[in-house]
Amino acid sequence: MRPFRRVGSRRTSLMILLVALPVAVAGCTTSVQQPPAAGVVAQLSVDRFLAAANERDLVTMGRIFGTVDGPISDTGSTFGCFFKKIGSWFGGNACRKQQDVQVQMAAIANVLKHDDYKIVREEPVAGRLNEATRVYVNLTTPERQVTDVPFVVVRSKHGQWLVEEVDLKKVMGGG
């Protein structure tokens, strides 16, 4: 009987290892999906806010306008507002009435009424402890063209991007 002889087994093993190693390593990797860039999301918030202003959709405007603490329209429950009112005596902010929010959004909508707009650039807001970006918009209003209107957009505690400031004075011609 002939003895069993391995011919090229070392070479075959090496070939299998070279093919299997990349496959095994690829199976061990994790792909990390990054959230959209802050600027893109901030620009979308400005876009939605301007669309809502043109449609006089005051409820949507109130959901997109706010601070790090959340949308201005989030007035809280009666119980929560009770504690906020007490906190306001010591420097906190009291709850706002829904009626007051709608009056403020209506005033902003009147100023921001436009025929067209274009987002032209953005920049981070220096000196902020939270994520904030300034988005510049060129507005074409019924009366005139207004360039570089700044919108400050912040990331709330809950991850939403909210319009915090709009230079209405510039839009009205005084800026």
C-alpha positions as CSV (number, residue, x, y, z in Angstrom):
1,M,0.0,0.0,0.0
2,R,1.2,3.4,-0.8
3,P,1.8,5.9,2.0
4,F,-0.4,8.9,2.1
5,R,1.5,11.9,0.9
6,R,0.5,15.5,1.1
7,V,1.5,17.4,-1.9
8,G,1.4,21.1,-1.7
9,S,-0.6,21.1,1.6
10,R,1.4,23.9,3.0
11,R,0.8,26.0,-0.1
12,T,-2.9,25.1,-0.1
13,S,-3.3,26.0,3.6
14,L,-1.5,29.3,3.0
15,M,-3.9,30.1,0.1
16,I,-6.9,29.3,2.2
17,L,-5.6,31.5,5.0
18,L,-5.0,34.4,2.6
19,V,-8.5,34.2,1.3
20,A,-10.2,33.5,4.6
21,L,-8.4,36.2,6.6
22,P,-9.9,39.3,4.7
23,V,-13.3,37.7,4.8
24,A,-13.1,37.0,8.6
25,V,-11.8,40.5,9.2
26,A,-14.5,42.1,7.1
27,G,-17.1,40.2,9.2
28,C,-15.7,41.6,12.4
29,T,-15.8,45.3,11.3
30,T,-18.6,47.6,12.4
31,S,-19.9,50.3,10.2
32,V,-20.8,53.5,12.0
33,Q,-23.4,55.7,10.5
34,Q,-22.8,59.4,11.1
35,P,-25.8,61.7,11.6
36,P,-26.3,64.3,9.0
37,A,-24.0,67.3,9.3
38,A,-25.3,69.9,11.6
39,G,-25.4,72.5,8.8
40,V,-27.7,70.4,6.7
41,V,-30.1,69.8,9.5
42,A,-29.9,73.5,10.6
43,Q,-30.6,74.6,7.0
44,L,-33.6,72.2,6.8
45,S,-35.0,73.9,10.0
46,V,-34.6,77.3,8.4
47,D,-36.3,76.0,5.2
48,R,-39.2,74.6,7.2
49,F,-39.5,77.7,9.3
50,L,-39.6,80.0,6.2
51,A,-42.2,77.8,4.5
52,A,-44.4,77.8,7.6
53,A,-44.0,81.6,7.9
54,N,-45.2,82.1,4.3
55,E,-48.2,79.8,4.9
56,R,-48.9,81.5,8.2
57,D,-48.8,78.1,9.8
58,L,-48.2,79.4,13.3
59,V,-48.4,76.0,15.0
60,T,-45.5,74.7,12.8
61,M,-43.5,77.9,13.4
62,G,-43.9,77.4,17.1
63,R,-42.6,73.9,16.9
64,I,-39.5,75.0,14.9
65,F,-38.7,78.2,16.9
66,G,-37.2,77.7,20.3
67,T,-34.1,77.3,22.5
68,V,-31.9,74.6,23.9
69,D,-34.7,73.9,26.3
70,G,-37.1,73.0,23.4
71,P,-39.7,74.6,21.1
72,I,-41.4,77.8,22.1
73,S,-44.8,76.0,21.6
74,D,-44.0,73.4,24.3
75,T,-45.8,75.2,27.1
76,G,-45.9,72.2,29.3
77,S,-48.7,70.9,31.5
78,T,-50.5,72.9,34.2
79,F,-48.5,71.0,36.9
80,G,-45.2,71.6,35.1
81,C,-46.0,75.3,34.6
82,F,-46.7,75.7,38.3
83,F,-43.1,74.7,39.1
84,K,-41.7,76.7,36.2
85,K,-43.6,79.8,37.6
86,I,-42.0,79.2,41.0
87,G,-38.6,78.8,39.3
88,S,-39.1,82.1,37.4
89,W,-39.1,83.9,40.8
90,F,-35.5,82.7,41.1
91,G,-34.4,83.5,37.6
92,G,-35.9,80.7,35.6
93,N,-38.4,81.1,32.8
94,A,-42.2,80.8,33.3
95,C,-44.4,78.9,30.9
96,R,-45.8,80.9,28.0
97,K,-49.5,80.8,27.0
98,Q,-50.3,79.3,23.6
99,Q,-52.0,82.5,22.7
100,D,-48.8,84.5,23.3
101,V,-46.8,82.1,21.2
102,Q,-49.2,82.5,18.3
103,V,-49.1,86.3,18.5
104,Q,-45.3,86.2,18.4
105,M,-45.2,83.7,15.5
106,A,-47.8,85.8,13.6
107,A,-45.6,88.9,14.0
108,I,-42.5,87.0,12.7
109,A,-44.6,85.6,9.8
110,N,-45.6,89.1,8.8
111,V,-42.0,90.3,8.6
112,L,-40.7,87.1,6.9
113,K,-43.4,87.1,4.1
114,H,-41.3,86.4,1.0
115,D,-41.6,85.6,-2.7
116,D,-38.4,83.6,-2.7
117,Y,-35.3,82.8,-0.7
118,K,-31.9,81.2,-1.0
119,I,-29.7,79.8,1.8
120,V,-26.3,81.2,0.9
121,R,-23.9,80.1,3.7
122,E,-23.6,79.1,7.3
123,E,-21.0,79.3,10.1
124,P,-20.7,78.0,13.6
125,V,-21.7,80.4,16.4
126,A,-18.6,81.1,18.5
127,G,-18.8,81.0,22.3
128,R,-21.8,78.8,22.6
129,L,-21.8,75.9,25.1
130,N,-24.3,74.0,22.9
131,E,-24.4,73.2,19.2
132,A,-25.4,76.3,17.3
133,T,-25.0,77.5,13.7
134,R,-25.8,80.7,11.9
135,V,-27.5,80.3,8.6
136,Y,-27.5,83.2,6.2
137,V,-30.5,83.6,3.8
138,N,-31.1,86.0,0.9
139,L,-34.8,86.9,0.9
140,T,-36.9,88.4,-1.9
141,T,-39.8,90.1,-0.2
142,P,-42.6,91.9,-2.0
143,E,-40.8,95.2,-1.4
144,R,-37.1,94.4,-1.9
145,Q,-34.2,92.0,-1.9
146,V,-32.6,91.5,1.5
147,T,-29.2,89.8,1.6
148,D,-27.5,87.8,4.4
149,V,-30.3,87.6,6.9
150,P,-28.9,85.6,9.8
151,F,-30.9,82.8,11.4
152,V,-29.3,81.3,14.6
153,V,-30.3,77.6,14.8
154,V,-29.6,75.6,18.0
155,R,-29.7,71.9,18.9
156,S,-32.2,71.3,21.8
157,K,-31.7,68.9,24.6
158,H,-33.9,66.5,22.8
159,G,-31.9,66.6,19.6
160,Q,-34.1,68.9,17.5
161,W,-32.7,71.8,15.5
162,L,-34.7,74.9,16.3
163,V,-34.5,78.5,15.0
164,E,-33.6,80.6,18.0
165,E,-33.0,84.0,16.5
166,V,-33.9,85.8,13.3
167,D,-32.6,89.3,12.5
168,L,-36.1,90.8,11.8
169,K,-34.7,94.3,12.0
170,K,-32.5,93.6,8.9
171,V,-35.5,92.3,7.0
172,M,-37.6,95.3,7.9
173,G,-34.8,97.6,6.6
174,G,-33.2,98.8,9.7
175,G,-30.3,96.4,10.0
